[in-house]
Amino acid sequence: MLVCALCVVPIMFASQVKSLWASVALVSLAAAAHQGWSANLFTFTSDMFPRRAVGSVVGIGGTAGAIGGMLIALVVGEILRRTGSYFLIFLIAGSAYLFALLIIHLLIPTSEPAKLDAAKLDA
């Protein structure tokens, strides 16, 4: 996940490069890294939670991601309205994955499977 997070970082420079193709290459690298991140995140979930809970955990995460996507669209619109520049937007995008990885490591310092009460899962 660290490799994927680091591959997103160069997107910070997408609005600063003069070449259209260089900008496309930076966005393409970030998009590819996002796919790697997503695949690892789903695997991470299945490693951490029992089979019966994986669907629910991924569903809750997907819901949170969709809500975050709606909110960031409002933030991006406001940033563009006020600054007229994409620099801050790409700066946020370039640092978001490293920040997310930091949060994962702070919340789950050891990658051990979660211990869930089986009786509660059956209910």
PyMOL commands that set and color helices and strands:
alter all, ss='L'
color gray80, all
select helices_A, chain A and resi 2-13+20-48+51-83+87-107+118-122
alter helices_A, ss='H'
color red, helices_A
deselect
rebuild
show_as cartoon
